[in-house]
Amino acid sequence: MWQCEEMGLPYRVSPVTYPVSEGYRALHPLGSVPFLQDDTAGVTMSESTAIMLWLAQKYGPTPLLPGADDARLGAVLEMTTFGEAGIGTPLNPLLAARFAAPEEDKRNWSVRGQEARVEKGVRFVSERLAANALAEGEATESFLCGKELTLADISVHCGLAMWRGALGKELPENVGAYVDRLKQRAAYDRASKANV
């Protein structure tokens, strides 16, 4: 939704109940979210990163995804994937453990291992932001892949926000400021309200 707002793309949000309905499972057999149904293009798909890349390529060009000749493209693709694979994926079992596991399993070996994995990812984001701030000369205006918001920021922000919000974990100062700054974007605000 945030990406659609940044790109000026129209969209409609359809809430999903859990357990998912048979109607939703008929559309998407895995029953997971997010799920995109693009009637204009005749495409249905899941997986956050794939959806983000689809929207940017199908309805771009957009500054969110640099072109093939832009030196930042590799970094944007890397960090967009990292947001889901490096931070988002280990959050799933952590959220399940926190909100659904029996008390004796909430801090088991797997949970501690996944927390360590996310903590490593958060440190990586902190170091990357610090390096970019140094290179750009302005800490308050740096993003993960330069001076402009990209798909990488949208992807990584989601996991960082869940880590801090739903799981109540601390973020390094520069990462917390980065998350807060992204939440102040008008497109983010519109997307947040669209989900209500």
Summary of the structure (lengths in Angstrom):
residues: 196
radius of gyration: 17.4
end to end distance: 12.0
largest distance: 52.9
contacts: 568
relative contact order: 0.14
helix: 61%
strand: 6%
